[in-house]
Each structure stands twice: as C-alpha cells, then as structure tokens.
Amino acid sequence: MPPNPKHIVVLGAGITGLQTALFLLRASYRVTIIAEHTPGDESPLYSSPWAGGQWRTHAKADESEVQGWDGESYGEWMGMDLVWLTFASSLKIVPSTLYWSAPASEINSQLWWRSLVEDFTELPSSQLPKGIKSGVTFTAICINVPRHLEYLLSSFVAAGGKVIKARLPTEKGFAEALNSATKLLKKNSLSEADVFTNATGIGARALADDKDVYPTKGQTVLVKGEAKYAKTMDENTYVIPRPGSGTTILGGTREVGNWDTSVSEETTQVILSGGKNLAPELLNADGEFEVLSVQCGLRPSRRGGPRVEEEIVDKKFIVVHSYGHGGAGYQNAVGSARKVVRLIQGLDP
C-alpha cells in the first residue's frame, strides 16, 4: 500500500458493495463500508441474501457493457481453484439447462453469450420436455448466496477493511447523508472520505433521489435437498442448488414496481408446482417438496440500466455510483466492481 492511500468509503454491503470494497482494497486503497444491513441480516430491502444465485446473464444483445461485466464474473469464477471455489467462497460449477416455450428462431437473438460459456449445446427436440420448443445446456456457476456474502465480508475485514453499521438519513438529501457519513467516520476515529462509492441498491432511490430506481419483487421457496442441476423454464420458473447447504432455491416471480414484501400462498403453490418437473429428485414419498422457508426480496432495478459513474455532490463530495443492477447483481458483480476501481484510479493525480 502506498504511504498515503486514498480513503474510499463504500455505502452498502450487498453483493455490489462487498465485491467493490474488496477490489478497492486489493487496489491498495484504504476502504470503509458504511451500511445499515450486513451479511446475516434479514430485510426485504437487503435483497442480496434472497437471490437465487446462478450465473445466467440477463443482458440483452445491445447491452455491450453489461455483457462484458457478466463475462468478467464468469471468467473470474471459472478460473478459481475448484476446491477453494466450493469450500471457501461457496461457489460451485454446475450443469445448467434453460428451456423455453418459444421456438429457437425466437430465442437465438438472446444467446449472444453462447461463445462465452463452456459446454454450450442446443438441445434436440427429442430431449425437450412436453410443451417446450427449445432449450440449451451449458456449464454454469451456482452460489450459496448467504455464505458467499459472509465470505466477501470476512475477506474484506481480514485484509484490513473497516465496517460501520449504521443507517444514513435520506430525508434532507444526498449531501446531508454524506455529511452524516463524514461524522460517523470521525466518531470511529477514521479520516474523511476522499471518494464515496454509492452501492445502496434499492436505497439509492431515496438516498440519491434517483426516481429511475424501482423494485422488482421476487418470491422464492427454499426446499430441502440439493438439486443435481440448475434448470430454468421461461425465465421465472427455476431450481438453483445452494452449494454445500443441502438446500435448493425454487422460483420465482418478477413483479415490476411492486413494493409489497408480503408472501403470497398462491404464488408459493405455483412455484412448488413448477419446480416438480425440474427437480423430481427432491420430492419425498408423497411427491412433494419439504419446504424450509418462503421469502420475498426487492431487486434494485433501474430504468436505463445500472448507474456506474462519477458525480460531484454539493460541490465537495466525490461520488462513484454503482447501483441499479436489478436481478443481475451477482453476475454483474466482478465486472461492475472493476469499473468502479478504474473510475477511482482515474481520479488519482
């Protein structure tokens, strides 16, 4: 670390904030996280622990930057030592299948990533379930998201990062929130921030007064048993094993603009019904899943896509924003975090 490294303060401790904070430390900055929620907490507004946790790109064919982020995450994770990958960071390489009720002619334009992943194969019609018109298989990565968040946080702290658990006020605007953050740093005997990184997810709607941020509600069901494969049917029906946990996530919903965080029993039954054909190996003698929990989270979506850029707030605070990744926070994490590091390095004299 250089003699007087800049102090970067990351706001938020979801997947985006944690991955960014860790990469900033590795780039020889001093880094402090300020966050209301940290790994182990449960809140619908803290969406990272509720994610399904599979590398499956959501980037459209014309979203070249987001495509690049997804590619960087895939390459980073696939390049890790397999033993370390599974036991240290709770990632696992898993065969994945995607099914669609639409024919391949309508799906092919979405498959820009076919040359990016390993073992990509288009399924012949003889291997498609009833009612399915197209499908592909590839080698994916599944994530035990609660453990992965804990891994990122523990790695950050072990490397010298600091954490302040606190809620910043939003009622008087972004500048006042940053003033409050500065006071928190002083109270904890830390120097003022040279740069803030705003990785507050859905909280950025209020914190940064960004009305383009909106929730996409997702309901999932956690069941006993670890599925052999990750499978998805028409985007929202999926089974994703959580490596090393003996559990699997079944999903799901994508309810744009819905702030209601309550669980729907009707939706739970639809999810369970949809999962039976995808993971029959998890069904008990009665042909049912053993349900462990049902949960809802609010994905931090944003009109116009993720915001990863610099801003000067109140003519004195340098902020690099990184939010609005929606349901793609994990697959965007590595590439998006590296962009934040590059932006901050560009501010160095």
N, C-alpha and C positions, 0 to 999 in steps of 0.2 A: 504494500500500500504506500502511495506517495506520502511525503511528510505532512502535508495539509490537505487531505482529501476532502472533496465537497461532501456536504451532508444532504442526503436525499431523504425526504420524508414521504412514505407511501401511505396514502389514505385508502384503507380497505384491506381485508385479509381473506378474500375469496381466492379462487384459483388464479385470477388475473393478478391481483395484488401480491400474492405469495410468490408466484413464479417470477414476477418482475423484480420484487425485492431481492430474491436470491441471485438473480442475474446481475443486478446492480452491485451487490456485494462482491461477486466474482470479478466485476469490472473495477474493483478497488475503490469504490465509494464507501463512505460511512452511511448506513441506512437504518432508519427507524420506521416502524409501522405504527400508525395510529388507526385503531379500528374498534367499532362497537362490538362486533362479533368476531370470534376467532374459532379455529377448529375445535370441535367438541360442543359448540353451542348449537341450539336448535331454534330457528326462526324462519318462517316463510320468506322473509325479506333477505335472508342469508342463503342464497339459492345453491351455492356450490356443493354443499353436502347432499343435496337432493338429486343431483344429476345422475342420469343413467350410467354414464361413464364408459363410452366406447368411442374409438376413433372411427367416425363416419362423417365425412365432410358434408356441410350444409351449403358450401359456397356455390354460387351459380356460375355458369360458364363465362359470364362477363365480369366476374369479381376477381380480377387477377391478383390483387394484393392479399385478399383473404385466402385465396387458393394457395398462395405462397406461404402464408402462416401455417395453414393446415399441413402443407408438405414439410415444413421445418419440424413441426411437432412429430409427425410420423417418422421422419428420418432420425430425430433425436432419440425417440423411444425404441425404435427398431435397432438402433446401434448400441444399445446398452447391453451389458453382460446379462445373460438370461437369468442366472441365479440371483444376482443383485436386483435385477428388474422386478422379480416377483416378490422377494422377501423384504427388500429394503424400501422400495417405493410403491409396492402394491400394484404394479402393472403386470399384465400377462399377455403374451401373444396367443390369440385365439382365432380359430377359423370362423369366418363370418359369412352369412348369406343374406342377401337383400332380395325380396320378392316384390313384384308389382302386379296389380290387376290390369295395368295398361300394357299394350304390346311393346316390344323392343324398339320399334320405329319411333315411338313417342318418348322413350326413356334415354335413347343413345345420346341425345344432346346434353344430358345431365352427367354423363360419365367421363368428363374431362380428366378425371383422376385415374383412369384405368392403367396408365403407364407409370403412375406414381407408386402404387401399392404392389406388394408381392403376391404372386399366385392368382392374379385376376383371371377369372374364367366366366364366360357366359354359359348359362345352363341350357341344355337342350330341352325341348318341350317334354320329353319323356321323364325328366327329373323335376318337373314342376308340379306342385300340389294342385288339386282341383280348384278351378276358378282363378288360377294365377296364369298370366300370359307371358311373363318374362322374369328373369332372375339372374343374379351373378353371385359368385363366391370370391373371396379374397382373404388374405391374411390381415387381421385387424389386431388392435390392442384394446383390451378391456382394463378398467380401472376400478379398484376398490376405493371409491372417492373419499370416504371419511379418513381412511388410513393414509391415502396419498396426500391429503391436506395436512395431516399431522406430520407426515414425513417432510414436506416442504417447510413447515414451520420449525420443526426441530433442527433441520439442516441450516436454516437461516439463523437461529439462535446460536447454534454450535459454532457458526462461522463469525460470530460477533455482532449479529444484528440485535437491535433493541425493539421491544414491543410495549406500546402503551395502549391499554384497553380503555377506550373512552368514546362517548358519542359527541360528535361535534354539532353545535347548534346550526340550524338551517333557516331559522325564522327571519334573520336580519341580513341574509345574503351570503354569497361565497366569500367575499373579503372578510366579513366578520368571523366566519367559520375558520378561515386561515389565521386570523388574529388569535382566535381561541386555541388553535393548534400550536401557535408560537408560544403562548402562555403555558400550555401543557409541557412543551419541551423544556422551558425554563424551570418549571416546577420539578421536573425529573432530572435536573442538572445536565441537560443536553443543550447543545448550541442551536441557534436558529437554523432553519432550513435554507439551503442555497436553492433548492428546487423541490417543489411538491409534485408528486405523481398522484393523480386522481383516478383511483381504481375502485370506485364505490358502487359500481353496478347499478342496480335499480335506484340506489340512493342519490345518484347523480341528477336525477330529475329535480329533486329539491335542492341539493347542495349546489349544483352548478346552474340551477334554473334552466335546465335543458328540457323543454317540453316535447322534444322528439323522442325522449326515453319513455317507454311504456312497458307494462308487464305482459308476459305470455305465460299464463298459468299452466302448470303441468302437474298432473296427478299420477302417482306411481304406486305400485304394490311390491313390498318386499316379501319374498317367499323362501321357505326352507329348501335347501339343496342348491348345488352349484351346477348350472346348465353346462352341457358339453360344448355348446356352440353359442355364438351371438347371432340372433336372427331378427330381421325386421321385415314387416309386411306393410307396404304402402305408408312408410314414414312413421306412423304413430302407434302401430302395434309391434311391440318388440320384447325380446328377452335378452338380458345382458347379465352374464355371470359376474359376481364380485369376487375377484381372485383371493383365495385364501380365507374367505369368510364363511363358506358353506351356505351362501345365500345367493339369490338371483333377483334382479330388478325386472318387474314386468311393467310395461307401459302401453299406452300413456295418452296424454291429451296435449293439445296445443291450442289454448284458448286465448286468442289475441285480445289484449285490452282488459282482461278480467282481473280485478284486484281482489276478488273473493278468495280467501285462502281455506275455506272450509272444504271438507272431504264429501264427495258425493257417493253414496252407497250404490246408486245405479251405475255410475261410472266404474266403480270398483268391480262390479259384476261383469261389465263389458270387457274390462281389462283381463280379468281372470279367464273369461271365455275365449278371448282372442289368443291368450298365451298357451292354451292347451295343445293346439296343433303345432306350436313352435317348440315346446319343451315337454313332450309327453313323459320323458324320463323322470320328471319331478313330481308327477302325480302319485297320490297314495292309492291304496287298495280300492278306495271308493271313487277313484278317478278325479280327485280334487287336489288343489294345491294346499299346503299348510301355510296360511297367511301369518306373517310375523308383524307386519305394520302396513299402514296406508298413510301416505303423506302427500302434501301439496307444496310446491315452491313456485316462485315468480321469476321466470327467466328475464334477465335485464335486456330487453330488446330496444332497438333504436331505429327510427325512420332515417334512411340514408346510410345505414350500416354503422359499424363501430367507429367511435371517435378516438383517434390516436394522433394527437397533435399538440403543439405548444400554444400557450396563451399567457399574456401578462394580465394579471388581475389587480385592479386598484393601483396600477402604475408601479407596483413594487413586488408583487409575488409572481415568481416564475412557476408556471404550472405546466406539466405534461399530462394530458388527459389520456386515459386508456379504459374506456367503458363502452357498453352498448353491444357486447358480443353475443347477446341472446342465448340461444341454446348451444352455441359453439364455443363456449369458454375454454373447455379442455383442449379441443383440437386446435384452437387459435393460440393457446397459451404461450408456447415456446416462441413462435414467430412474432407474435404481438409484443412480447416482453423484450425480444431482441431489438425491435424497432424503438421502443422506449429508451433502451440503453443508447442506441445510436443517436436519437434526438438529444439526449442529455449530453452525450460526448460532443455533439456539435455545438453545445453552448460553452464548452471549455475554451479558454483562451489559447 
